[in-house]
Structures are given as structure tokens and as C-alpha cells.
């Protein structure tokens, strides 16, 4: 009976998870691919290096806010290490004493058990630090930087606490499952080895010694709790900020390889050409993947000069507003509709005009983002829409536009006066240095 119940729970949860993933990733398949980036095989090596450095090594978490950064790194690596235990415990719903090949006690099982125990304890400690920050200290980087992130600040942060409780429960139930087995299966020859290799589980087992029936209940109950919490966790992911657990590594892999200051190329030829982006269906698949991958950590907003000076722009809130617009239009995008979408920028829309014009394009947000989300390209795309399609921009830009139209520069300086700035500086002109490749400094 237990096997039947487990099979139904597993298949139902995995089926629903796949259904949710298909909705999210189906959107990526429908969105545009006109950013003209190089995704050819020749870029594979560099992309793998970025994935190793920023994805698995979590480099940017060590650059600032080291304590919470290290906490996140421990939790991330803990999940990577504990993947083997999760597979093992899932499989034992059908096959008693299942072990992955080479992970028996005579092979890698002992060393793995030691590493597993250490990481389970470390992750639990990291979760406690995170819960303390969310519930007690409440740093503004997490809660929302005012005034730009008033929407996020007013939002309930129950989801973050729930996910952390899920993670703590998964770690503790894994330890108790092993501890109970060490007691009620003490006559099994491998249990003595497990006790030697798994000190944390052995400590909990010592509390159950001599109570084999209770140990059996503890182990079986922990198995159900561990596995069912993971299945619930999976199905919360696509509907929460923790969707980055699924999308962050792909986002890093497919990230920008070009120089950071270089804007994406644009193709204005053809029937599908657009002048800027203003509706959910006009975003590229990589821009939507950026939106999916936001961890809401707030590192971008914490370093943004616009947010720091009280402007309406905060990169995190900007991206989340765009993400919500894509989510709200998911079914319409999946249906294949090409028009009829509301614009995302303007008064009363997902992003107001002032947010778009507050950005100074310093890319501090992109430098700080641990999963290499790109913000500036989206802001520039919205600006292009406002200028070229909506004819809506700050009056201060009129002079720059006129100068570019009449004199090919934003200052309106005539070509005859191009060298006037160097008067008295003895700066050579290009015609005097025909072999020069760059400007002399």
C-alpha cells in the first residue's frame, strides 16, 4: 500500500511540475530571437567557463555581503551534494536498500556519507542565519529599497520563510532517516560503517539507541516528510522567486559574451522588425529568461545610483514588474497571438516612463547580479520604443536630438569646429598622424 501511495504522489507531483515548466518554457519558445547574439559552438568553451565561475563557484556571492553570500553558497553546494541522497531516498519507495552504483559502503558510500552529513548540518545553520535576517534584522536590501521598491516592500515575504523552512525540514529529515536506520537495522553489517562515517546522523541515532520501534517510526516518518516536502518544493518553484533554482544556471550559460558596454545589435529589416520593445511578446527569449532568473536578492538595487538618490528606478523592481507582465500574458503568448498585448511602459503600466529615463547605464546592477542578469538592454529597448514609436521623452533630449540630426553629434557642434576643444593643447590631428590607430592621450 505504501508503494502505491508513494507512486501516486510521485507521479502526480512530477506531472504537475512538468506541466508548470512547460508553461514557463513554452513562453521562451514563442518569444523573439532577434538579439543577433552568437550562440554558435565556437562560444561553448567560454560559456562553460562562465558557468563554472559564476554558476557553480558562485563567484559574485563572495564579492560583497560575504556572510549572506557564503550562506547562499553553502545552501547551493549542499543541494548539489545532497542530490545523490534525494535520488536514493526516492528510489527506496520502490526498491528497499537501493544504492546508486559505486555508492555502496564498500566504495564511495562512506566518504559520501561524511560529506553529506557535514553539508546537511551546514545548510541547516545557513538556513537559520537566513531566517534570522528575514524575520528579525530585515535588511532593506531584502525587504525593498524605498521609494523605488515600495511595491516589493509592501509585499508579504512569507514565501521566503516558507522555502527556508522547507530546506531546513529536508536537511533534518534526511539526518533522522539515516539515524533511525542505524538503530532499527543495527544488525545489518553496513550500519556499523554508516555510523563511523556519518557523525551527525550517528549523534541522533545515539538518542534513539535501545528504542528500535521508535527508531523505525522516526526513520519511516522522516522518509515520507523528506520526499513529500521535496515534491511540494518542486511545485512551488515555478510560481515563486525560487524559480531561479531551475533557470539561473542556464541564464549564466547563455549570458553576454560581448563587451559589457556594447549594446545588442538590431535588425531593422524584414517584416518582423520593431523599433524598441514595448509589449511582452516583443521581448527576446533571453530577456524573459533573465526575468525568470531573478533571485530578488537586491544586490542590483543596493548598488544602483538611481535607487540610492531616491529616483523611481530600482533594477530589481523594474525587472520584477516586467516579469509579472510576462506571467500575466503567459496563456496569450502560448496561444500564438502576435498582437493585442498591452504596452508595459507608460502611466499606470508595469513600468512608468520616469523609471526608464532614470537609468544612467553604469551597469553596476549587472556587475552585482550573481546570476548575470542584464538590465540595461531592456531599458534601452524601452527607451527606443518611447522615442521612435511613442514620441515620448524628456524635453531635455530635444537639443541632443537636433544636434545629432543637424551636426551628427548631440552637442550641435559643426564639423568645422570639431578640433576647437584642443586649442592650445598641441593635440595632433589625425591627418598629421596617418599611422595612428587610436586617439592619443
N, C-alpha and C positions, 0 to 999 in steps of 0.2 A: 504493500500500500504506500509506504514512504517513497518508494522509487517512482510510483505513478504520480504522486503529488508533486515530487520534485521535477519530473519530466514535464508536467503540465505548466508548472510555474516557470521553468527554464524556457521552454518553447514559446510560451505566451509573452514573457518579458523580452526575449531576444527578438521575437517577431515584431513587437510594438516598437522596440528600439530601431530596428531596420526600417520600419515604416516612417518613423520620425526623421531618420537620417536621409531617407530618400527624398523627403520633402525639402530638407535644407540643401542637400547637394544637388537635387534636381534644379533648384534655382540657379546654382552655379553653371549648370549645363546650358541654361536658357539665356544667360546674360552675355554681353558683348565680349569680343576678343580683339578689340581694335586698339590695344595699347602698344602694339608693334614691339613687344619685348622679345628678347632672344631666349627661347626655351629649348634650343637645339641640344643634341647630345654633347656638343663641344663645351657646354657650360656645366656639364654634370659634375665634374670634379670640384669646381669652385662651389657649387651648390651643396655638395656633400660636406665640404669643409665648413661652410656656414652652418649647416645643420649640426655638425659635431660641436662647433664652438658656441653657437647661440642657442641651439635646441637642447642638446644633451648635456653639455658642460654648463649651460645656464650662465654664460659669462656676465651678462648685464646685471644679474642679481648681486654680483659681488662689487659693483662699481659704486653704489651709494645705498644708504639704508641697509647696512650689512647684516644687522640682526634679523629683520624680517626677510631679507633676501636669502640668508643662509637657511632660515626656517623653510622657505619655499623650496629651496634646492634639496633639502633633506626629504621633504614630502614627495617631491618629484622622483628622486632616485629611489626612495622607498617603494613607490608604486612600481617602478621598473623591476626592482629586485623581487618584490612580492608577487609579480605576475606568475611565477612558477608555482607558488603556493596556491594562488587562486585557481589555476588550471587543475592542480592536484585535488583540491577540495571539491571543485565542481564535478570532476570525473568520479570521485568516490561516491557520488549519488547513484552511480550505476555499477561501479566496479570496486568492491572492497579492497583496501590496501593498494590502490592504484599508485604507481610512481612513474614519473616520466623516465624515459631511457637515460641511463647514466646518473640518475639522481637517487639510486638506492644507497643504503648506508655503506655498502662496500665500495662505492665510487665517490660521487660528489655530494651525496646526501648529507654527510656530516658537516663539511665546510659550509655548504649552503645553509644548513640549519643554524649555524652560528651567525652568519651574515644576516639571515632572516630575522633572528631574534634581536640582534643589535638594531636593525632598521625599524622593526616594529616598535621597540622602546623609544628610539629617536623620533619617529614620526609622531607617537603619542605626546612626547614632550613638545615637539614643534606645534602640534595642534593646540596644546594648552596655551602656548605663547600667543598663537593667533586668536584664540577665543578671548584671552585677556585684552588684546588690542581691540577687538570688535565690541566687547561688552563693557570694558572698564575705561581704558585710556581714550578710545575713539579718536585716533589722529585724523585731522581734517583731510589728509591725503586719501584716506579710505572713505570717510563719510561724505566727501564732496567739498570742493573749494568754492566758497561763496565770493561774489554773487553768481558767477557763471554756471555753477553746478547746483543751483537751487533745486532743480528737479531731482537730481540724484540724492541730494542731502535730505529731501523730504521723503524719499522712498524708503520703505521698510528694508532693513538689512537682515531679515530673518533667514533668507535663503543662504547667506554666507555662513551663519551659525549652524543651520541645519546640515549643510555639506560638511562642515568641520566635525560635527557630531557623528555623521556617517563614517568619516575617515577614522575617527577615534574608535568607533564601535568595530569597524573592520579589523583594525590592529589588535584590539583587546580580545575579540572573539577568536582570532587566529591563535593567539597565545593560549587561551583557555582550552581551545580544541586540542592542541598538542599536549597541554598539561594533563587533561583528563585521560587521554590515551596512554600517557606514561604510567598512570596509576591502574586503570582497569585492564590494561594489556601488559602489566608488568612482567608476566611470564613469557612474553614474546621476546626472542633473542635480540631484536633490533631496538627495543625500548631502552635497554641499558645504554646503548650507544647514543640514542637520541638525547637522553638525559645528560650525557657527558658533553655533547656538542651544543646543546641548547640551554644555556644557563638561566635565561629569563623564564622560559616555559618550565624548566625544572624547579624554579622557585615557586611558581604557582602550583606545580604538582606536589611539592612538599606540604602545601596547605591541605591537600586532599588525601595524603597518604593514609592508608588504613580504612578509607571510605570508598571502596570500589564502586558501589552502586551510585553514590552521589557523583563520583568522578565520571561515570558513564552518562548520567543525566547532564552534567556540565558540558562534557565533550559534544554530545549529540545536540544539545540546545545551542551551543556556540556554533556548530556547523550550520544549523538552519539560519541562525541570526546572521552569520558571516555572509552566507551565499545570498540570502534574500535582500540584505541591505545593499549588496553589490548590484543586484538586479534593479532595485529601486534607484540606486545612484545612477546607473546607466540611463534610465529613462527620464531622470531629471536633467541630465546634461544638455540635450538639445534645446531645452526651454529655459536655460539659465546661463549666467555668465561663465559657468564652468564648462560650457561647450568648447572652450579653448583647450581642454584636455584632449579633445579629438582633433582640433583644427590647428593648434599652434605649431606643431612640427611641420605639417605641410606648408603653412604660411611662411615659416622661416626658409624652407627649401625653395619655394617659388619666389622668394623676395628679390628686391632690386640688386642687380649686379653692377649697373652703370654708376657713374659718379653721382654722389648724393645730390649735388646741386643741379643736375641735368634733368629737366622736365621730360616726361614721356613724349615720344613722337606722336604726331597727329596726322591722320589721313583724311583730308577734306574732299577727296574724290569719291565718286560712286554714289549709288542710291541710298546707302545707309550712313552717309556722312552726317555728322552732327557738329554743332558749334557750341561746345561745352556740354555739361551733363546736368540735367535738372529733374529727372524722374527716376524711380527705382529701376526701370527696365533699361535705362541708359548707362548704368554703371557696368564696369567690367567684372568678370568673374573674380579676378584677383582683388578688386576693391571690396567686393562682398565678402571674400574670404578674410580680408582684414577686419571687417566688421564682426564676423563670427568669432574671430580670434582674440578680441579684446578681453583681457583678464580683469578689467576695471580696477587695476592696482593703483591708478592715479599718478604713476611716475611721470607721465606725459604732462598732466596738468600742473604738477608740482614744479616743473621747470619752465613752464610757459610764461614769457614776459607779459603777454596779454592778460592771462588769468591773474598774475601777481599784481598787476596795476588796476584791477577792478573792471576790466573790459568784459564784454559779454561772451568772449571766446574762452573755452577750456577744451583742449583737444579731446579729452575723454568724453565729455558730454556731447560734443559735436559728432563724434563717431557713433556713440550710442543712439543719438537721435536718428542718424542715417540708418543704422541697423534696425531700429524699430520700424522705420518706414518700409524697409525691405521685408521684414517679417509680416507686417500688416498686408502687404501685397503678394505674399507668397503664392496663394492659390491662383491669383490672377496671372502671375508670371508663369506658373506651371501650366496654365491653360493655353499658353502660347500667344496671349494677347500682346500686340505691339504698340497700342496706343490706348488712350483713355485713362492714363495714370495722372494723378495729381503731381504738380511740381513739389519738390521738397524744400525749396528756398523761397522765402518771402514772409511777409507779415502773417502770423498765425499758422505758419508751416513748421515742418520739423526743424528747419534752420532759418533764422532771421538774417536779413542782409548784413546787419552790423557784425554778426559773428564772422561772416565770410571776409569782410574788409578789415577785421581787427588783427588778422594774422600778419606777422612780419616775415614769414617764410624763413625763419632762422633754423628750423628743423631740430631744435633742441628736443622736441617731443619724440622725434624719430630716433634720436641718439639715446634717449632714456628708455624707450619701449623695449621690454625684454623679449618680445616676440616679433620685433622688427616691423611693426605696423607702419604704413605710410599715410601721412595725413595731408601733406602739402599738395599732392597731386589732386586730391579730392577738392580741396579749397580752390585751387587754380581752375579746375573744371567748372565749379560753380560760378566763379568769377567770370569765366568765359561766357557762360550762359547769360549772366546778368548784363554783360557789356554787349555781346554780339546778338543776343536774341531778345532780351527784355529791355535793353537800353536803359538800365537802371544801375547807376553807380554814383559815388560821391562827386559832388561838384568840383572838388579839388583836382580831380583827374582830367577835367576838360582841357586845362592848359597843357598837360603832358600829352594827351591825345592829339591836340592841334599841332604841337611841336613835332610829334612823330609823323603826322600826315604831311606837314609842310616842309620840315627840315630833316626828317629821318632820325630825330633824337628827341627825347622827352623835354629838353630844356629850350627848344626852339632856337638853338644857335645855328646860324647859317654856316654853310660849308667853308666860306671864306674866312670864318673866324675860328675854325677848329683848333688852330695852333696858338690862339691868343693866351690860353691858360699857361703856356710855358714861357711867356715873355720874361726875359731877364734871367732865366734858369739855364740857358745854354743847353737845352734839351735838343738832341739831334732829331731831325725829321727822317721819316722812312726813306725818302728819296736820297738822303745823304748816307744812309746805311743800307744799301740794297741787299747786303748779305745777312741782315738781321732776321732772326726767326721770331723773336718776341720783343715786346716793349722793354726798353732799358729802364732800370730803376735806379 
